[in-house]
Amino acid sequence: MPLGQFANQTDVNCTAPLLDLATFSKSGGYAAGRYCGLGSFEDGTTCCFPCPIQDWLYKPNWEDHLRIPNYLSILSVTLCLFLMLSFAVLPPEATHRHYLSVGLLFPALFISLSFAIPVTTDPNMCFDAITPHDMRSSLSCAWTGSLVVLGGVGSVVWVFLRSLWLHIRIFWDKDPGKSYMWGSIFFGTAMPLLSLIAVLSVTGLSYRMGQTCLPNHEHAIVTFWIWLIIFAVLAFLLQTFTSGYCFYVYVRSLRRMRRESAIDSFERGQVRRKLESSSHVRKLFLLQWRNILVSVFVIIGSISFFIVFWTQDGKLGRVFNDPNNIMVVKTWIICQILSMGDKQECRKYVQDFTVDQVAVLVSLILASLVGISIFILLFRNTMLQAWLSLFRHLYHRALHQGRPPTPQLTSLEDADKYQPRSPRRR
C-alpha cells in the first residue's frame, strides 16, 4: 500500500512531501538524480522526494549560507583579473611573472567564475518538482560545471608542476629550462581539457549541491575525482620531500659552521664552498614559500571537496535508491507525514544519510577562496608601484598632448621670426 493511503486512507497516491513519479515526464533534466527509491507498491505507485532535496535536509537559512561562496567568488574573480592584467601590462621585474604562476592563475579564475555566474543568473536548480537540471536542460549548469572541471583539475595539475619545478631546482640543483616550460604548458592545458571531455561525454553534469553544477556520481571517480586526488597527493608528497630536504640542508650547514673553527685552512675552504651551496639552497627555498602555501591550500581544498561531495552522493544514493537500506530514510519520512511536513522537527533523523551542513559549506567556501588565496600569494608591492608609475606617465602624456613644441631661444637675435604672423602679412 502506498504511504499516502496508509497515512490518511485517501485517494492520494503519495503523502506530502512525497510526489508520484507517474505524474512527471520520463525525459528532461537529470532523471538519475531523482530520489525515488522508496519502492514501487502493489498498485505500481512510486513515490519521489521533492527537488532540491537539500531544502528538506538542512536548516531554513541553508540557501542564504549557500550565497556566501558565490559572493566571495566575485572578489576572487576581480583579484584574478587584476593579476592577469598586471602580468600582461606591467614589466616582469615588477610582477615577478612566471609561466607557472600564469598557468595556475587561469584555473583559479575558472573556479571563481563557476561560483560567480549564479549570482547574476540565479538559476533554478530543478527541471521539475522531482528532477534536478543537468547540462542539457540548463545552460548555466553546463557553464558552471565545465568551469569546475577545468578549474579543479587545472589547479592540482599546475600545483604539481610547480612542486616538481621546485624539486628539480632545489634537490637536483638543475635549471628545468625551456623544455620543461613547454612541456608544462602542454600538459597543464591538455590534462584539464581531456578531463572535461571525459566528464561531458561519459559522466555528465547536474546540480548536486548549490547553484554550481558538479559531475554526476556515475563514473565520476574515473573521469574527475581520481585525477583531482592523484595530482594533489603527488604535489603534496613532492612538496613535503623538498621541504624536508631543505630542513636537512639547513641543519647540516649549522653543524658545519661549528666545525669550521676547528679545522685547518685547506679543509676550511672546502667547508666554506659547501656552506655557500647550502646557503644557496636555503635562499631558494625561502623565495619559494609562496609556492609552498599555494600547494598546501589547493591540496586541502581539493581533498575536502572530494570527501564531502563523494560522501554526500554515496550516502543519499545508498539510502534512497537501495531498498535494503531504506529503513533509515523511512523513519524520517514517517516523521514528515506525522508532523505535516515540519522540517525542523524531523531534521534530527537525517544525520545517518547526509553530510553535516557545516562541512558542505566549508568545502564550498574553500573552493571559492582559491582566487583570493592565489592573489595573496602572487601579489607584490612592486605591482602597485608599477601601476602608479604607468598612470603618471599616461597622465603627463595626455596633459601635454596636442601642444605645439616650445621653440628653444638661445639668444634675442631675430626674435621677430618667433612672433606669430599678423593677418596683414599673410
C-alpha positions as CSV (number, residue, x, y, z in Angstrom):
1,M,0.0,0.0,0.0
2,P,1.4,3.5,-0.8
3,L,2.5,5.6,2.0
4,G,-0.2,8.1,1.3
5,Q,-3.0,5.7,1.5
6,F,-1.5,4.2,4.7
7,A,-1.3,7.6,6.3
8,N,-4.7,9.1,5.7
9,Q,-6.7,6.5,3.8
10,T,-7.3,9.0,1.0
11,D,-7.0,8.6,-2.8
12,V,-3.7,10.4,-2.8
13,N,-1.0,8.0,-4.0
14,C,1.9,9.7,-2.2
15,T,1.7,11.6,1.0
16,A,3.3,15.1,1.1
17,P,6.1,15.9,0.8
18,L,6.4,12.8,-1.5
19,L,5.3,13.1,-5.1
20,D,4.1,10.4,-7.6
21,L,6.6,9.6,-10.3
22,A,3.9,8.7,-12.8
23,T,2.8,12.4,-12.9
24,F,6.2,13.5,-14.3
25,S,7.9,13.2,-17.7
26,K,10.5,10.5,-18.1
27,S,12.7,12.8,-20.1
28,G,14.3,16.1,-19.4
29,G,16.8,17.1,-16.6
30,Y,18.9,14.6,-14.8
31,A,16.5,11.7,-14.3
32,A,19.1,9.6,-12.4
33,G,19.2,12.4,-9.8
34,R,15.7,11.7,-8.7
35,Y,15.3,10.3,-5.2
36,C,12.6,7.7,-5.9
37,G,14.0,4.7,-4.1
38,L,11.0,4.3,-1.7
39,G,9.9,1.3,-3.8
40,S,7.0,0.6,-6.1
41,F,3.8,-0.5,-4.3
42,E,1.3,-3.2,-5.3
43,D,-0.6,-0.8,-7.4
44,G,2.6,0.4,-9.2
45,T,2.9,3.7,-7.4
46,T,6.5,5.0,-7.0
47,C,6.9,8.0,-4.6
48,C,9.7,10.5,-5.1
49,F,11.1,13.2,-2.9
50,P,10.9,16.9,-4.0
51,C,13.7,18.7,-5.7
52,P,16.0,20.1,-4.3
53,I,16.2,17.6,-1.5
54,Q,18.7,19.8,0.4
55,D,15.8,22.2,1.3
56,W,14.4,19.3,3.4
57,L,17.7,18.1,4.8
58,Y,19.2,21.3,6.1
59,K,18.2,24.3,8.1
60,P,15.9,27.0,6.6
61,N,18.8,29.5,6.3
62,W,20.7,27.0,4.1
63,E,20.1,28.9,0.9
64,D,21.3,32.1,2.4
65,H,24.5,30.3,3.5
66,L,25.0,28.9,0.0
67,R,25.3,32.5,-1.3
68,I,28.4,33.1,0.8
69,P,30.8,31.3,-1.6
70,N,29.0,32.9,-4.5
71,Y,29.8,36.4,-3.3
72,L,33.3,35.5,-2.2
73,S,33.9,34.3,-5.7
74,I,33.1,37.7,-7.1
75,L,36.0,39.1,-5.2
76,S,38.1,36.2,-6.3
77,V,37.3,36.9,-10.0
78,T,38.2,40.6,-9.6
79,L,41.5,39.8,-7.9
80,C,42.4,37.2,-10.6
81,L,41.7,39.6,-13.4
82,F,43.8,42.2,-11.7
83,L,46.7,39.8,-11.6
84,M,46.2,38.8,-15.2
85,L,46.1,42.4,-16.3
86,S,49.3,43.2,-14.2
87,F,51.1,40.2,-15.8
88,A,50.1,41.4,-19.3
89,V,50.8,45.1,-19.0
90,L,53.5,45.6,-16.4
91,P,57.2,44.7,-16.8
92,P,58.3,41.3,-15.5
93,E,60.6,42.8,-12.9
94,A,57.6,44.5,-11.2
95,T,55.3,41.4,-11.2
96,H,57.8,38.6,-11.0
97,R,55.9,37.0,-13.8
98,H,56.5,33.3,-14.4
99,Y,54.8,30.8,-16.6
100,L,53.9,28.6,-13.7
101,S,52.2,31.5,-11.9
102,V,50.2,32.4,-15.0
103,G,49.3,28.8,-15.6
104,L,47.9,28.4,-12.1
105,L,46.0,31.7,-12.3
106,F,43.8,30.5,-15.2
107,P,42.2,27.5,-13.4
108,A,41.8,29.7,-10.3
109,L,39.8,32.1,-12.4
110,F,37.7,29.3,-13.8
111,I,36.8,28.0,-10.4
112,S,35.9,31.5,-9.2
113,L,33.8,32.1,-12.3
114,S,31.9,28.8,-11.7
115,F,30.7,30.2,-8.3
116,A,30.2,33.8,-9.5
117,I,28.0,33.1,-12.5
118,P,25.0,32.0,-10.4
119,V,25.0,35.4,-8.7
120,T,23.9,37.1,-11.9
121,T,21.8,34.2,-13.4
122,D,20.2,32.9,-10.2
123,P,19.4,29.6,-11.9
124,N,16.6,27.3,-11.0
125,M,18.2,24.0,-9.8
126,C,15.2,21.8,-10.7
127,F,13.8,20.8,-14.1
128,D,10.5,19.9,-12.4
129,A,9.3,19.1,-8.9
130,I,11.4,15.9,-8.6
131,T,14.2,16.3,-11.2
132,P,17.4,18.4,-11.0
133,H,18.6,20.2,-14.0
134,D,21.6,18.8,-16.0
135,M,24.0,20.3,-18.5
136,R,21.5,19.7,-21.4
137,S,18.5,21.3,-19.8
138,S,20.3,24.3,-18.2
139,L,22.9,26.5,-19.9
140,S,24.1,27.8,-16.5
141,C,24.6,24.3,-15.3
142,A,26.7,23.5,-18.4
143,W,28.9,26.5,-18.0
144,T,29.4,26.3,-14.2
145,G,30.1,22.6,-14.3
146,S,32.6,22.8,-17.1
147,L,34.4,25.6,-15.3
148,V,34.5,23.5,-12.1
149,V,36.1,20.6,-14.0
150,L,38.6,22.8,-15.9
151,G,39.5,24.8,-12.7
152,G,39.6,21.8,-10.4
153,V,41.8,19.6,-12.5
154,G,43.8,22.5,-13.8
155,S,44.6,23.8,-10.3
156,V,46.0,20.5,-9.0
157,V,48.0,19.9,-12.2
158,W,49.6,23.3,-12.1
159,V,50.4,23.0,-8.4
160,F,52.0,19.6,-9.2
161,L,54.1,21.2,-12.0
162,R,55.2,24.0,-9.6
163,S,56.1,21.5,-6.9
164,L,58.1,19.4,-9.5
165,W,59.9,22.5,-10.8
166,L,60.9,23.4,-7.2
167,H,62.0,19.9,-6.5
168,I,64.2,19.8,-9.6
169,R,65.6,23.2,-8.8
170,I,66.5,22.5,-5.2
171,F,67.1,18.8,-4.8
172,W,68.8,18.2,-8.1
173,D,70.2,21.7,-8.4
174,K,69.3,22.0,-12.0
175,D,67.5,24.6,-14.1
176,P,64.4,22.9,-15.7
177,G,64.9,25.1,-18.7
178,K,62.8,25.7,-21.8
179,S,61.9,22.0,-22.4
180,Y,60.2,21.9,-19.0
181,M,58.4,25.1,-19.7
182,W,56.9,24.0,-23.0
183,G,56.1,20.5,-21.6
184,S,54.4,22.1,-18.6
185,I,52.3,24.4,-20.8
186,F,51.2,21.5,-22.9
187,F,50.4,19.1,-20.1
188,G,48.8,21.8,-17.9
189,T,46.5,22.7,-20.8
190,A,45.8,19.2,-22.2
191,M,45.0,17.4,-18.9
192,P,42.1,19.6,-17.8
193,L,40.7,19.6,-21.4
194,L,40.8,15.8,-21.5
195,S,39.1,15.5,-18.2
196,L,36.4,17.9,-19.3
197,I,35.8,15.9,-22.5
198,A,35.5,12.7,-20.4
199,V,33.1,14.3,-18.0
200,L,30.9,15.7,-20.7
201,S,30.8,12.5,-22.8
202,V,30.6,9.9,-20.0
203,T,29.6,11.3,-16.7
204,G,27.6,14.5,-17.3
205,L,26.9,17.5,-15.1
206,S,24.0,18.3,-12.8
207,Y,23.0,20.3,-9.7
208,R,24.3,18.3,-6.8
209,M,24.7,20.9,-4.1
210,G,24.0,24.7,-4.5
211,Q,23.8,26.6,-7.8
212,T,27.0,25.4,-9.3
213,C,26.9,22.1,-11.2
214,L,29.2,19.2,-10.4
215,P,30.0,15.9,-12.2
216,N,27.3,13.3,-11.7
217,H,28.0,10.3,-9.5
218,E,28.2,7.8,-12.3
219,H,31.8,7.2,-13.4
220,A,32.9,10.5,-11.8
221,I,35.6,8.7,-9.8
222,V,37.3,7.8,-13.1
223,T,36.7,11.0,-15.1
224,F,37.2,13.6,-12.5
225,W,37.8,12.8,-8.8
226,I,40.7,10.4,-9.2
227,W,42.8,12.9,-11.2
228,L,42.0,15.6,-8.6
229,I,43.3,13.3,-5.8
230,I,46.3,11.9,-7.7
231,F,47.8,15.2,-8.6
232,A,47.0,16.7,-5.3
233,V,48.7,13.9,-3.4
234,L,51.7,13.9,-5.8
235,A,52.2,17.6,-5.3
236,F,51.9,17.2,-1.6
237,L,54.5,14.4,-1.5
238,L,56.9,16.3,-3.7
239,Q,56.5,19.5,-1.6
240,T,57.0,17.6,1.6
241,F,60.1,15.8,0.4
242,T,61.6,19.1,-0.9
243,S,60.8,20.9,2.3
244,G,62.3,18.1,4.3
245,Y,65.5,18.2,2.2
246,C,65.8,22.0,2.8
247,F,65.4,21.5,6.5
248,Y,68.1,18.8,6.4
249,V,70.4,21.1,4.4
250,Y,69.9,23.9,7.0
251,V,70.7,21.6,9.9
252,R,73.7,20.3,8.2
253,S,75.0,23.8,7.4
254,L,74.7,24.7,11.1
255,R,76.9,21.7,12.1
256,R,79.5,22.6,9.5
257,M,79.7,26.2,10.8
258,R,80.5,24.9,14.2
259,R,83.3,22.7,12.8
260,E,84.8,25.4,10.7
261,S,86.7,27.0,13.6
262,A,88.4,23.7,14.5
263,I,90.0,22.7,11.1
264,D,92.9,23.9,9.0
265,S,92.7,26.4,6.2
266,F,92.5,23.8,3.4
267,E,89.6,22.0,4.9
268,R,88.1,25.3,5.9
269,G,87.9,26.3,2.2
270,Q,86.1,23.1,1.3
271,V,83.6,23.5,4.1
272,R,83.1,27.1,3.1
273,R,82.2,26.1,-0.5
274,K,79.7,23.6,0.8
275,L,78.2,26.2,3.1
276,E,77.8,28.5,0.1
277,S,75.9,25.8,-1.7
278,S,73.8,25.2,1.3
279,S,73.1,28.9,1.7
280,H,72.0,29.0,-2.0
281,V,69.5,26.1,-1.3
282,R,68.1,27.9,1.8
283,K,67.7,31.2,-0.1
284,L,66.0,29.5,-3.0
285,F,63.7,27.7,-0.6
286,L,62.8,30.9,1.3
287,L,62.0,32.5,-2.0
288,Q,59.5,29.7,-2.8
289,W,57.4,30.0,0.4
290,R,54.6,31.3,-1.7
291,N,54.6,28.1,-3.8
292,I,54.5,26.0,-0.6
293,L,51.5,27.8,0.7
294,V,49.7,27.6,-2.6
295,S,50.3,23.9,-2.8
296,V,49.1,23.3,0.8
297,F,45.9,25.3,0.3
298,V,45.0,23.7,-3.1
299,I,45.6,20.2,-1.7
300,I,43.5,20.8,1.4
301,G,40.7,22.3,-0.7
302,S,40.7,19.5,-3.3
303,I,40.7,16.7,-0.8
304,S,38.0,18.2,1.3
305,F,35.9,18.9,-1.8
306,F,36.2,15.3,-2.8
307,I,35.5,13.8,0.6
308,V,32.4,15.9,1.2
309,F,30.6,15.5,-2.1
310,W,31.6,11.9,-2.8
311,T,30.4,11.0,0.7
312,Q,27.2,13.0,0.2
313,D,26.4,11.3,-3.1
314,G,27.2,7.9,-1.6
315,K,25.0,8.3,1.4
316,L,22.0,9.7,-0.3
317,G,22.2,7.2,-3.2
318,R,22.6,4.3,-0.8
319,V,19.5,5.1,1.4
320,F,17.2,6.4,-1.3
321,N,17.9,4.1,-4.2
322,D,18.6,0.8,-2.4
323,P,15.5,-0.9,-0.8
324,N,17.8,-2.8,1.6
325,N,18.8,0.5,3.3
326,I,15.5,2.3,3.1
327,M,14.6,1.9,6.8
328,V,16.7,4.9,7.9
329,V,15.0,7.3,5.4
330,K,11.5,5.8,6.1
331,T,11.8,6.9,9.7
332,W,12.4,10.4,8.5
333,I,9.6,10.3,6.0
334,I,7.1,9.0,8.6
335,C,8.1,11.9,10.8
336,Q,7.4,14.3,7.9
337,I,4.0,12.7,7.5
338,L,3.0,12.7,11.2
339,S,4.3,16.3,11.7
340,M,2.6,17.6,8.5
341,G,5.9,18.4,6.8
342,D,7.6,20.0,9.8
343,K,11.2,20.2,8.6
344,Q,12.7,21.4,11.8
345,E,11.1,18.6,13.9
346,C,12.3,15.8,11.6
347,R,15.8,17.1,10.9
348,K,17.2,15.0,13.7
349,Y,16.6,11.9,11.7
350,V,18.8,12.9,8.7
351,Q,22.2,12.6,10.3
352,D,22.6,9.0,9.1
353,F,22.3,9.7,5.4
354,T,23.6,13.3,5.0
355,V,26.9,15.1,5.4
356,D,27.0,17.8,8.0
357,Q,25.8,21.2,6.7
358,V,29.0,23.0,8.1
359,A,31.3,20.5,6.2
360,V,29.5,21.1,3.0
361,L,29.6,24.9,3.4
362,V,33.3,24.9,4.4
363,S,34.2,22.9,1.3
364,L,32.3,25.3,-1.0
365,I,33.9,28.3,0.7
366,L,37.4,26.8,0.3
367,A,36.7,26.4,-3.4
368,S,35.5,30.0,-3.8
369,L,38.6,31.3,-1.9
370,V,41.1,29.8,-4.4
371,G,41.3,33.1,-6.3
372,I,41.7,35.2,-3.2
373,S,44.5,32.9,-1.9
374,I,46.3,33.0,-5.2
375,F,46.1,36.8,-5.2
376,I,47.6,37.0,-1.7
377,L,50.4,34.7,-2.6
378,L,51.3,36.2,-6.0
379,F,50.7,39.8,-5.3
380,R,53.8,42.0,-4.9
381,N,54.0,45.6,-3.7
382,T,56.0,46.4,-6.7
383,M,52.8,45.9,-8.8
384,L,51.2,48.9,-7.2
385,Q,54.3,51.0,-7.7
386,A,54.4,50.0,-11.3
387,W,50.7,50.8,-11.8
388,L,51.2,54.2,-10.2
389,S,54.2,54.9,-12.4
390,L,52.2,53.8,-15.5
391,F,49.3,56.1,-14.6
392,R,51.6,59.0,-14.0
393,H,53.2,58.5,-17.4
394,L,49.9,58.3,-19.1
395,Y,48.6,61.4,-17.3
396,H,51.6,63.5,-18.3
397,R,51.4,62.2,-21.8
398,A,47.7,63.2,-22.1
399,L,48.3,66.5,-20.4
400,H,51.0,67.6,-22.9
401,Q,49.4,66.0,-26.0
402,G,48.4,68.5,-28.8
403,R,50.5,71.4,-27.7
404,P,53.0,72.8,-30.2
405,P,56.6,72.4,-29.2
406,T,58.1,75.4,-27.5
407,P,60.9,76.9,-29.6
408,Q,64.3,77.0,-28.0
409,L,65.6,80.6,-27.7
410,T,69.3,80.7,-27.4
411,S,69.6,84.4,-28.0
412,L,67.5,87.5,-28.6
413,E,68.7,87.8,-32.2
414,D,66.0,87.7,-34.9
415,A,63.3,87.4,-32.2
416,D,60.7,88.6,-34.7
417,K,60.7,85.3,-36.5
418,Y,59.3,83.6,-33.4
419,Q,56.3,86.0,-33.2
420,P,53.0,84.9,-34.8
421,R,52.3,86.5,-38.2
422,S,49.7,89.1,-38.3
423,P,46.8,88.7,-40.8
424,R,48.0,91.7,-42.9
425,R,51.4,90.0,-43.6
426,R,49.8,86.7,-44.8
